[in-house]
Amino acid sequence: MKQCNGCGYMVREGPHKRGDCYTVHCTDPDKPVLGARRTIAIGWTGYPVDVPTPAWCRGKE
């Protein structure tokens, strides 16, 4: 399975307040899904390590 790690469109965000989770977002402007930022992985204790490639990804890295 291809991983998203290292993609230029992948953005990691930490928790904004206590009790929030760590998230990884896809910010590809040409993706065929609605929304400016799409959450592709969630981690409760830290950033997700192996982020799977979303179905809409065209292999940009």
All heavy atoms as TSV, in Angstrom:
chain	resi	resn	atom	element	x	y	z
A	1	MET	N	N	0.830	-1.179	0.000
A	1	MET	CA	C	0.000	0.000	0.000
A	1	MET	C	C	0.877	1.246	0.000
A	1	MET	O	O	1.801	1.354	0.787
A	1	MET	CB	C	-0.907	-0.005	1.241
A	1	MET	CG	C	-1.728	1.248	1.350
A	1	MET	SD	S	-2.650	1.414	2.897
A	1	MET	CE	C	-3.710	0.020	2.827
A	2	LYS	N	N	0.593	2.172	-0.872
A	2	LYS	CA	C	1.350	3.414	-0.953
A	2	LYS	C	C	1.021	4.304	0.239
A	2	LYS	O	O	-0.128	4.389	0.656
A	2	LYS	CB	C	0.990	4.125	-2.249
A	2	LYS	CG	C	1.789	5.369	-2.498
A	2	LYS	CD	C	1.402	5.963	-3.820
A	2	LYS	CE	C	2.059	7.306	-3.952
A	2	LYS	NZ	N	1.482	8.083	-5.025
A	3	GLN	N	N	2.021	4.951	0.790
A	3	GLN	CA	C	1.818	5.816	1.944
A	3	GLN	C	C	1.891	7.285	1.541
A	3	GLN	O	O	2.566	7.652	0.591
A	3	GLN	CB	C	2.875	5.524	3.012
A	3	GLN	CG	C	2.898	4.096	3.486
A	3	GLN	CD	C	1.611	3.700	4.168
A	3	GLN	OE1	O	1.056	4.435	4.959
A	3	GLN	NE2	N	1.120	2.513	3.854
A	4	CYS	N	N	1.188	8.132	2.264
A	4	CYS	CA	C	1.142	9.577	2.014
A	4	CYS	C	C	2.352	10.299	2.603
A	4	CYS	O	O	2.526	11.474	2.352
A	4	CYS	CB	C	-0.116	10.158	2.650
A	4	CYS	SG	S	-1.202	10.943	1.475
A	5	ASN	N	N	3.127	9.648	3.421
A	5	ASN	CA	C	4.239	10.312	4.101
A	5	ASN	C	C	5.186	10.964	3.104
A	5	ASN	O	O	5.615	10.343	2.153
A	5	ASN	CB	C	5.001	9.310	4.966
A	5	ASN	CG	C	4.126	8.704	6.029
A	5	ASN	OD1	O	3.166	9.314	6.458
A	5	ASN	ND2	N	4.447	7.500	6.443
A	6	GLY	N	N	5.472	12.235	3.310
A	6	GLY	CA	C	6.391	12.946	2.444
A	6	GLY	C	C	5.728	13.711	1.322
A	6	GLY	O	O	6.376	14.459	0.612
A	7	CYS	N	N	4.430	13.577	1.136
A	7	CYS	CA	C	3.713	14.302	0.096
A	7	CYS	C	C	3.713	15.790	0.438
A	7	CYS	O	O	3.536	16.175	1.590
A	7	CYS	CB	C	2.280	13.785	-0.024
A	7	CYS	SG	S	1.281	14.694	-1.214
A	8	GLY	N	N	3.883	16.640	-0.557
A	8	GLY	CA	C	3.910	18.080	-0.339
A	8	GLY	C	C	2.576	18.667	0.063
A	8	GLY	O	O	2.504	19.782	0.567
A	9	TYR	N	N	1.481	17.939	-0.140
A	9	TYR	CA	C	0.153	18.429	0.207
A	9	TYR	C	C	-0.313	17.964	1.579
A	9	TYR	O	O	-1.389	18.332	2.027
A	9	TYR	CB	C	-0.876	17.978	-0.838
A	9	TYR	CG	C	-0.650	18.614	-2.175
A	9	TYR	CD1	C	-0.253	17.856	-3.268
A	9	TYR	CD2	C	-0.825	19.972	-2.363
A	9	TYR	CE1	C	-0.043	18.434	-4.501
A	9	TYR	CE2	C	-0.620	20.564	-3.588
A	9	TYR	CZ	C	-0.235	19.796	-4.657
A	9	TYR	OH	O	-0.017	20.373	-5.870
A	10	MET	N	N	0.491	17.159	2.254
A	10	MET	CA	C	0.114	16.638	3.562
A	10	MET	C	C	0.479	17.648	4.643
A	10	MET	O	O	1.610	18.122	4.707
A	10	MET	CB	C	0.827	15.320	3.838
A	10	MET	CG	C	0.379	14.662	5.105
A	10	MET	SD	S	1.200	13.091	5.399
A	10	MET	CE	C	2.772	13.646	5.999
A	11	VAL	N	N	-0.497	18.007	5.486
A	11	VAL	CA	C	-0.290	18.964	6.572
A	11	VAL	C	C	-0.675	18.299	7.881
A	11	VAL	O	O	-1.760	17.738	8.000
A	11	VAL	CB	C	-1.154	20.234	6.352
A	11	VAL	CG1	C	-1.025	21.182	7.525
A	11	VAL	CG2	C	-0.783	20.917	5.067
A	12	ARG	N	N	0.214	18.375	8.865
A	12	ARG	CA	C	-0.056	17.804	10.190
A	12	ARG	C	C	-0.459	18.928	11.134
A	12	ARG	O	O	0.147	19.991	11.121
A	12	ARG	CB	C	1.187	17.121	10.744
A	12	ARG	CG	C	1.627	15.950	9.933
A	12	ARG	CD	C	2.949	15.426	10.462
A	12	ARG	NE	N	3.477	14.419	9.573
A	12	ARG	CZ	C	3.594	13.157	9.895
A	12	ARG	NH1	N	3.263	12.740	11.089
A	12	ARG	NH2	N	4.069	12.291	9.035
A	13	GLU	N	N	-1.472	18.671	11.954
A	13	GLU	CA	C	-1.913	19.645	12.949
A	13	GLU	C	C	-2.043	18.979	14.300
A	13	GLU	O	O	-2.592	17.889	14.409
A	13	GLU	CB	C	-3.262	20.244	12.557
A	13	GLU	CG	C	-3.177	21.225	11.421
A	13	GLU	CD	C	-4.469	21.986	11.228
A	13	GLU	OE1	O	-5.444	21.753	11.987
A	13	GLU	OE2	O	-4.498	22.808	10.313
A	14	GLY	N	N	-1.553	19.677	15.310
A	14	GLY	CA	C	-1.677	19.178	16.671
A	14	GLY	C	C	-3.003	19.585	17.271
A	14	GLY	O	O	-3.785	20.313	16.661
A	15	PRO	N	N	-3.263	19.128	18.486
A	15	PRO	CA	C	-4.525	19.473	19.137
A	15	PRO	C	C	-4.599	20.970	19.424
A	15	PRO	O	O	-3.614	21.585	19.819
A	15	PRO	CB	C	-4.505	18.678	20.432
A	15	PRO	CG	C	-3.256	17.886	20.434
A	15	PRO	CD	C	-2.440	18.252	19.263
A	16	HIS	N	N	-5.768	21.553	19.208
A	16	HIS	CA	C	-5.957	22.983	19.466
A	16	HIS	C	C	-6.366	23.239	20.908
A	16	HIS	O	O	-6.161	24.321	21.429
A	16	HIS	CB	C	-7.014	23.551	18.520
A	16	HIS	CG	C	-6.587	23.500	17.092
A	16	HIS	ND1	N	-5.620	24.332	16.580
A	16	HIS	CD2	C	-6.962	22.708	16.070
A	16	HIS	CE1	C	-5.432	24.059	15.309
A	16	HIS	NE2	N	-6.235	23.062	14.975
A	17	LYS	N	N	-6.979	22.258	21.539
A	17	LYS	CA	C	-7.370	22.371	22.942
A	17	LYS	C	C	-7.285	20.989	23.580
A	17	LYS	O	O	-7.182	19.984	22.888
A	17	LYS	CB	C	-8.772	22.953	23.079
A	17	LYS	CG	C	-9.837	22.111	22.424
A	17	LYS	CD	C	-11.193	22.764	22.533
A	17	LYS	CE	C	-12.202	21.885	21.813
A	17	LYS	NZ	N	-13.511	22.452	21.798
A	18	ARG	N	N	-7.330	20.953	24.869
A	18	ARG	CA	C	-7.220	19.681	25.581
A	18	ARG	C	C	-8.366	18.750	25.187
A	18	ARG	O	O	-9.522	19.146	25.121
A	18	ARG	CB	C	-7.259	19.929	27.076
A	18	ARG	CG	C	-6.965	18.705	27.862
A	18	ARG	CD	C	-6.882	19.022	29.311
A	18	ARG	NE	N	-6.511	17.818	30.032
A	18	ARG	CZ	C	-6.297	17.767	31.312
A	18	ARG	NH1	N	-6.407	18.852	32.032
A	18	ARG	NH2	N	-5.959	16.642	31.881
A	19	GLY	N	N	-8.050	17.516	24.896
A	19	GLY	CA	C	-9.044	16.533	24.495
A	19	GLY	C	C	-9.175	16.376	22.985
A	19	GLY	O	O	-9.833	15.467	22.517
A	20	ASP	N	N	-8.559	17.281	22.224
A	20	ASP	CA	C	-8.572	17.155	20.768
A	20	ASP	C	C	-7.574	16.095	20.319
A	20	ASP	O	O	-6.719	15.669	21.077
A	20	ASP	CB	C	-8.213	18.480	20.099
A	20	ASP	CG	C	-9.398	19.414	19.961
A	20	ASP	OD1	O	-10.516	18.998	20.295
A	20	ASP	OD2	O	-9.187	20.554	19.516
A	21	CYS	N	N	-7.662	15.726	19.059
A	21	CYS	CA	C	-6.768	14.708	18.513
A	21	CYS	C	C	-5.767	15.345	17.545
A	21	CYS	O	O	-5.899	16.490	17.148
A	21	CYS	CB	C	-7.578	13.634	17.798
A	21	CYS	SG	S	-8.628	14.286	16.502
A	22	TYR	N	N	-4.756	14.575	17.191
A	22	TYR	CA	C	-3.788	14.971	16.176
A	22	TYR	C	C	-4.371	14.584	14.821
A	22	TYR	O	O	-4.933	13.501	14.676
A	22	TYR	CB	C	-2.464	14.228	16.383
A	22	TYR	CG	C	-1.758	14.592	17.662
A	22	TYR	CD1	C	-2.103	13.997	18.866
A	22	TYR	CD2	C	-0.737	15.523	17.657
A	22	TYR	CE1	C	-1.454	14.330	20.036
A	22	TYR	CE2	C	-0.073	15.856	18.825
A	22	TYR	CZ	C	-0.432	15.258	20.013
A	22	TYR	OH	O	0.219	15.585	21.161
A	23	THR	N	N	-4.255	15.465	13.843
A	23	THR	CA	C	-4.843	15.180	12.541
A	23	THR	C	C	-3.849	15.401	11.414
A	23	THR	O	O	-2.887	16.160	11.549
A	23	THR	CB	C	-6.081	16.062	12.274
A	23	THR	OG1	O	-5.698	17.430	12.391
A	23	THR	CG2	C	-7.208	15.751	13.227
A	24	VAL	N	N	-4.097	14.729	10.303
A	24	VAL	CA	C	-3.328	14.905	9.078
A	24	VAL	C	C	-4.334	15.257	7.990
A	24	VAL	O	O	-5.350	14.583	7.837
A	24	VAL	CB	C	-2.546	13.626	8.708
A	24	VAL	CG1	C	-1.819	13.792	7.392
A	24	VAL	CG2	C	-1.561	13.267	9.802
A	25	HIS	N	N	-4.069	16.349	7.261
A	25	HIS	CA	C	-4.983	16.832	6.234
A	25	HIS	C	C	-4.328	16.804	4.860
A	25	HIS	O	O	-3.124	16.990	4.738
A	25	HIS	CB	C	-5.401	18.284	6.513
A	25	HIS	CG	C	-6.074	18.468	7.815
A	25	HIS	ND1	N	-7.405	18.231	8.000
A	25	HIS	CD2	C	-5.600	18.855	9.018
A	25	HIS	CE1	C	-7.724	18.486	9.253
A	25	HIS	NE2	N	-6.636	18.849	9.892
A	26	CYS	N	N	-5.150	16.610	3.819
A	26	CYS	CA	C	-4.705	16.726	2.434
A	26	CYS	C	C	-5.134	18.104	1.938
A	26	CYS	O	O	-6.308	18.458	2.044
A	26	CYS	CB	C	-5.333	15.636	1.571
A	26	CYS	SG	S	-4.844	15.767	-0.168
A	27	THR	N	N	-4.207	18.886	1.407
A	27	THR	CA	C	-4.516	20.226	0.923
A	27	THR	C	C	-4.323	20.356	-0.583
A	27	THR	O	O	-4.120	21.452	-1.091
A	27	THR	CB	C	-3.640	21.276	1.637
A	27	THR	OG1	O	-2.266	20.970	1.387
A	27	THR	CG2	C	-3.901	21.289	3.132
A	28	ASP	N	N	-4.415	19.253	-1.306
A	28	ASP	CA	C	-4.261	19.264	-2.766
A	28	ASP	C	C	-5.390	20.095	-3.386
A	28	ASP	O	O	-6.556	19.748	-3.255
A	28	ASP	CB	C	-4.302	17.834	-3.300
A	28	ASP	CG	C	-4.049	17.740	-4.792
A	28	ASP	OD1	O	-3.944	18.794	-5.455
A	28	ASP	OD2	O	-3.962	16.617	-5.295
A	29	PRO	N	N	-5.087	21.204	-4.070
A	29	PRO	CA	C	-6.135	22.056	-4.631
A	29	PRO	C	C	-6.860	21.425	-5.818
A	29	PRO	O	O	-7.944	21.875	-6.186
A	29	PRO	CB	C	-5.377	23.314	-5.067
A	29	PRO	CG	C	-3.986	22.843	-5.309
A	29	PRO	CD	C	-3.745	21.724	-4.331
A	30	ASP	N	N	-6.304	20.397	-6.432
A	30	ASP	CA	C	-6.918	19.765	-7.596
A	30	ASP	C	C	-7.678	18.486	-7.270
A	30	ASP	O	O	-8.125	17.798	-8.169
A	30	ASP	CB	C	-5.849	19.440	-8.644
A	30	ASP	CG	C	-5.169	20.687	-9.163
A	30	ASP	OD1	O	-5.847	21.739	-9.252
A	30	ASP	OD2	O	-3.973	20.620	-9.467
A	31	LYS	N	N	-7.813	18.168	-5.984
A	31	LYS	CA	C	-8.501	16.919	-5.634
A	31	LYS	C	C	-9.993	17.035	-5.954
A	31	LYS	O	O	-10.573	18.103	-5.869
A	31	LYS	CB	C	-8.269	16.561	-4.181
A	31	LYS	CG	C	-8.899	17.506	-3.198
A	31	LYS	CD	C	-8.583	17.070	-1.787
A	31	LYS	CE	C	-9.210	17.980	-0.788
A	31	LYS	NZ	N	-8.408	19.084	-0.373
A	32	PRO	N	N	-10.621	15.947	-6.340
A	32	PRO	CA	C	-12.021	15.991	-6.765
A	32	PRO	C	C	-13.046	15.909	-5.637
A	32	PRO	O	O	-14.184	15.606	-5.886
A	32	PRO	CB	C	-12.127	14.768	-7.676
A	32	PRO	CG	C	-11.165	13.805	-7.095
A	32	PRO	CD	C	-10.013	14.644	-6.588
A	33	VAL	N	N	-12.653	16.194	-4.400
A	33	VAL	CA	C	-13.599	16.171	-3.289
A	33	VAL	C	C	-13.840	17.596	-2.817
A	33	VAL	O	O	-12.984	18.461	-2.968
A	33	VAL	CB	C	-13.084	15.300	-2.115
A	33	VAL	CG1	C	-13.020	13.855	-2.518
A	33	VAL	CG2	C	-11.745	15.773	-1.630
A	34	LEU	N	N	-14.992	17.839	-2.249
A	34	LEU	CA	C	-15.321	19.181	-1.779
A	34	LEU	C	C	-14.570	19.508	-0.497
A	34	LEU	O	O	-14.266	18.640	0.295
A	34	LEU	CB	C	-16.820	19.286	-1.539
A	34	LEU	CG	C	-17.694	19.055	-2.773
A	34	LEU	CD1	C	-19.154	19.065	-2.378
A	34	LEU	CD2	C	-17.412	20.094	-3.833
A	35	GLY	N	N	-14.307	20.785	-0.305
A	35	GLY	CA	C	-13.643	21.228	0.910
A	35	GLY	C	C	-12.195	21.581	0.661
A	35	GLY	O	O	-11.524	20.982	-0.176
A	36	ALA	N	N	-11.717	22.578	1.388
A	36	ALA	CA	C	-10.342	23.028	1.208
A	36	ALA	C	C	-9.342	22.094	1.875
A	36	ALA	O	O	-8.206	22.000	1.448
A	36	ALA	CB	C	-10.184	24.436	1.779
A	37	ARG	N	N	-9.764	21.420	2.926
A	37	ARG	CA	C	-8.874	20.523	3.676
A	37	ARG	C	C	-9.647	19.259	4.015
A	37	ARG	O	O	-10.688	19.316	4.624
A	37	ARG	CB	C	-8.406	21.201	4.953
A	37	ARG	CG	C	-7.621	22.461	4.688
A	37	ARG	CD	C	-7.547	23.333	5.921
A	37	ARG	NE	N	-6.947	22.667	7.043
A	37	ARG	CZ	C	-5.646	22.547	7.228
A	37	ARG	NH1	N	-4.824	23.048	6.371
A	37	ARG	NH2	N	-5.177	21.929	8.283
A	38	ARG	N	N	-9.089	18.145	3.669
A	38	ARG	CA	C	-9.760	16.867	3.935
A	38	ARG	C	C	-8.932	16.081	4.941
A	38	ARG	O	O	-7.741	15.845	4.716
A	38	ARG	CB	C	-9.883	16.101	2.629
A	38	ARG	CG	C	-10.612	14.816	2.710
A	38	ARG	CD	C	-12.107	15.045	2.936
A	38	ARG	NE	N	-12.825	13.818	2.730
A	38	ARG	CZ	C	-13.903	13.718	1.985
A	38	ARG	NH1	N	-14.392	14.766	1.398
A	38	ARG	NH2	N	-14.490	12.571	1.850
A	39	THR	N	N	-9.523	15.667	6.050
A	39	THR	CA	C	-8.818	14.881	7.060
A	39	THR	C	C	-8.621	13.466	6.535
A	39	THR	O	O	-9.563	12.827	6.098
A	39	THR	CB	C	-9.616	14.842	8.377
A	39	THR	OG1	O	-9.806	16.181	8.826
A	39	THR	CG2	C	-8.871	14.048	9.436
A	40	ILE	N	N	-7.366	13.005	6.568
A	40	ILE	CA	C	-7.067	11.667	6.056
A	40	ILE	C	C	-6.580	10.713	7.138
A	40	ILE	O	O	-6.546	9.513	6.913
A	40	ILE	CB	C	-6.058	11.706	4.891
A	40	ILE	CG1	C	-4.783	12.439	5.279
A	40	ILE	CG2	C	-6.697	12.344	3.672
A	40	ILE	CD1	C	-3.714	12.435	4.205
A	41	ALA	N	N	-6.215	11.240	8.317
A	41	ALA	CA	C	-5.775	10.368	9.413
A	41	ALA	C	C	-5.934	11.100	10.740
A	41	ALA	O	O	-5.803	12.318	10.802
A	41	ALA	CB	C	-4.332	9.932	9.228
A	42	ILE	N	N	-6.202	10.322	11.794
A	42	ILE	CA	C	-6.385	10.867	13.138
A	42	ILE	C	C	-5.578	10.036	14.114
A	42	ILE	O	O	-5.533	8.816	14.015
A	42	ILE	CB	C	-7.871	10.829	13.543
A	42	ILE	CG1	C	-8.685	11.745	12.636
A	42	ILE	CG2	C	-8.058	11.234	14.998
A	42	ILE	CD1	C	-10.172	11.656	12.879
A	43	GLY	N	N	-4.933	10.708	15.059
A	43	GLY	CA	C	-4.200	10.020	16.121
A	43	GLY	C	C	-4.551	10.628	17.463
A	43	GLY	O	O	-4.637	11.841	17.596
A	44	TRP	N	N	-4.767	9.794	18.453
A	44	TRP	CA	C	-5.178	10.298	19.766
A	44	TRP	C	C	-3.997	10.570	20.688
A	44	TRP	O	O	-4.081	11.423	21.565
A	44	TRP	CB	C	-6.151	9.331	20.420
A	44	TRP	CG	C	-7.442	9.282	19.678
A	44	TRP	CD1	C	-7.863	8.287	18.842
A	44	TRP	CD2	C	-8.460	10.277	19.624
A	44	TRP	NE1	N	-9.079	8.608	18.283
A	44	TRP	CE2	C	-9.469	9.821	18.755
A	44	TRP	CE3	C	-8.617	11.518	20.231
A	44	TRP	CZ2	C	-10.610	10.564	18.490
A	44	TRP	CZ3	C	-9.765	12.257	19.963
A	44	TRP	CH2	C	-10.743	11.777	19.109
A	45	THR	N	N	-2.906	9.859	20.535
A	45	THR	CA	C	-1.762	10.045	21.430
A	45	THR	C	C	-0.590	10.730	20.745
A	45	THR	O	O	0.381	11.085	21.392
A	45	THR	CB	C	-1.290	8.698	21.991
A	45	THR	OG1	O	-0.940	7.840	20.904
A	45	THR	CG2	C	-2.378	8.045	22.821
A	46	GLY	N	N	-0.651	10.916	19.450
A	46	GLY	CA	C	0.412	11.560	18.684
A	46	GLY	C	C	0.060	11.540	17.217
A	46	GLY	O	O	-1.010	11.069	16.818
A	47	TYR	N	N	0.945	12.093	16.412
A	47	TYR	CA	C	0.689	12.123	14.972
A	47	TYR	C	C	0.667	10.717	14.387
A	47	TYR	O	O	1.491	9.880	14.762
A	47	TYR	CB	C	1.757	12.951	14.253
A	47	TYR	CG	C	1.676	14.412	14.566
A	47	TYR	CD1	C	2.650	15.024	15.334
A	47	TYR	CD2	C	0.626	15.179	14.095
A	47	TYR	CE1	C	2.577	16.373	15.623
A	47	TYR	CE2	C	0.544	16.524	14.381
A	47	TYR	CZ	C	1.518	17.124	15.149
A	47	TYR	OH	O	1.437	18.454	15.438
A	48	PRO	N	N	-0.253	10.424	13.462
A	48	PRO	CA	C	-0.255	9.123	12.799
A	48	PRO	C	C	1.064	8.910	12.054
A	48	PRO	O	O	1.586	9.836	11.431
A	48	PRO	CB	C	-1.424	9.225	11.825
A	48	PRO	CG	C	-2.295	10.308	12.368
A	48	PRO	CD	C	-1.367	11.265	13.037
A	49	VAL	N	N	1.600	7.714	12.133
A	49	VAL	CA	C	2.897	7.412	11.526
A	49	VAL	C	C	2.748	7.012	10.061
A	49	VAL	O	O	3.362	7.602	9.184
A	49	VAL	CB	C	3.624	6.308	12.322
A	49	VAL	CG1	C	4.938	5.970	11.667
A	49	VAL	CG2	C	3.831	6.736	13.748
A	50	ASP	N	N	1.962	6.000	9.776
A	50	ASP	CA	C	1.770	5.529	8.406
A	50	ASP	C	C	0.399	5.982	7.913
A	50	ASP	O	O	-0.616	5.380	8.234
A	50	ASP	CB	C	1.879	4.009	8.327
A	50	ASP	CG	C	3.279	3.529	8.620
A	50	ASP	OD1	O	4.220	4.224	8.186
A	50	ASP	OD2	O	3.447	2.503	9.267
A	51	VAL	N	N	0.402	7.059	7.131
A	51	VAL	CA	C	-0.848	7.623	6.622
A	51	VAL	C	C	-1.147	6.994	5.270
A	51	VAL	O	O	-0.353	7.116	4.337
A	51	VAL	CB	C	-0.724	9.158	6.477
A	51	VAL	CG1	C	-2.001	9.742	5.925
A	51	VAL	CG2	C	-0.365	9.783	7.810
A	52	PRO	N	N	-2.274	6.289	5.142
A	52	PRO	CA	C	-2.597	5.663	3.858
A	52	PRO	C	C	-2.942	6.709	2.798
A	52	PRO	O	O	-3.470	7.770	3.109
A	52	PRO	CB	C	-3.810	4.797	4.177
A	52	PRO	CG	C	-4.415	5.433	5.377
A	52	PRO	CD	C	-3.291	6.046	6.149
A	53	THR	N	N	-2.622	6.415	1.552
A	53	THR	CA	C	-2.921	7.324	0.458
A	53	THR	C	C	-4.423	7.322	0.190
A	53	THR	O	O	-5.022	6.266	0.024
A	53	THR	CB	C	-2.175	6.891	-0.816
A	53	THR	OG1	O	-0.777	6.887	-0.528
A	53	THR	CG2	C	-2.450	7.848	-1.962
A	54	PRO	N	N	-5.059	8.512	0.149
A	54	PRO	CA	C	-6.493	8.570	-0.122
A	54	PRO	C	C	-6.822	8.101	-1.531
A	54	PRO	O	O	-5.987	8.153	-2.433
A	54	PRO	CB	C	-6.833	10.053	0.030
A	54	PRO	CG	C	-5.674	10.678	0.708
A	54	PRO	CD	C	-4.492	9.823	0.431
A	55	ALA	N	N	-8.058	7.688	-1.736
A	55	ALA	CA	C	-8.486	7.181	-3.039
A	55	ALA	C	C	-8.422	8.246	-4.126
A	55	ALA	O	O	-8.222	7.932	-5.287
A	55	ALA	CB	C	-9.904	6.628	-2.929
A	56	TRP	N	N	-8.574	9.531	-3.756
A	56	TRP	CA	C	-8.579	10.597	-4.766
A	56	TRP	C	C	-7.180	11.055	-5.164
A	56	TRP	O	O	-7.025	11.838	-6.090
A	56	TRP	CB	C	-9.372	11.803	-4.261
A	56	TRP	CG	C	-8.732	12.483	-3.091
A	56	TRP	CD1	C	-7.683	13.365	-3.127
A	56	TRP	CD2	C	-9.063	12.349	-1.735
A	56	TRP	NE1	N	-7.352	13.769	-1.863
A	56	TRP	CE2	C	-8.197	13.166	-0.990
A	56	TRP	CE3	C	-10.028	11.624	-1.050
A	56	TRP	CZ2	C	-8.267	13.275	0.402
A	56	TRP	CZ3	C	-10.086	11.739	0.310
A	56	TRP	CH2	C	-9.217	12.543	1.021
A	57	CYS	N	N	-6.143	10.566	-4.495
A	57	CYS	CA	C	-4.780	11.000	-4.774
A	57	CYS	C	C	-4.337	10.529	-6.151
A	57	CYS	O	O	-4.551	9.383	-6.535
A	57	CYS	CB	C	-3.831	10.467	-3.717
A	57	CYS	SG	S	-2.140	11.038	-3.938
A	58	ARG	N	N	-3.680	11.415	-6.880
A	58	ARG	CA	C	-3.190	11.082	-8.217
A	58	ARG	C	C	-1.684	10.768	-8.213
A	58	ARG	O	O	-1.036	10.827	-9.241
A	58	ARG	CB	C	-3.478	12.235	-9.163
A	58	ARG	CG	C	-4.950	12.444	-9.399
A	58	ARG	CD	C	-5.175	13.474	-10.467
A	58	ARG	NE	N	-5.462	14.825	-10.040
A	58	ARG	CZ	C	-6.516	15.199	-9.305
A	58	ARG	NH1	N	-7.347	14.311	-8.864
A	58	ARG	NH2	N	-6.718	16.445	-9.012
A	59	GLY	N	N	-1.141	10.498	-7.047
A	59	GLY	CA	C	0.257	10.122	-6.970
A	59	GLY	C	C	1.229	11.282	-6.954
A	59	GLY	O	O	2.402	11.122	-7.234
A	60	LYS	N	N	0.767	12.471	-6.601
A	60	LYS	CA	C	1.662	13.629	-6.517
A	60	LYS	C	C	2.522	13.495	-5.281
A	60	LYS	O	O	2.032	13.203	-4.209
A	60	LYS	CB	C	0.856	14.925	-6.429
A	60	LYS	CG	C	0.053	15.203	-7.644
A	60	LYS	CD	C	-0.710	16.490	-7.462
A	60	LYS	CE	C	-1.562	16.785	-8.667
A	60	LYS	NZ	N	-2.338	17.999	-8.502
A	61	GLU	N	N	3.799	13.705	-5.438
A	61	GLU	CA	C	4.725	13.679	-4.288
A	61	GLU	C	C	5.828	14.653	-4.527
A	61	GLU	O	O	6.190	14.943	-5.602
A	61	GLU	CB	C	5.281	12.281	-4.085
A	61	GLU	CG	C	4.219	11.338	-3.586
A	61	GLU	CD	C	4.826	10.027	-3.144
A	61	GLU	OE1	O	6.052	9.934	-2.974
A	61	GLU	OE2	O	4.082	9.096	-2.952
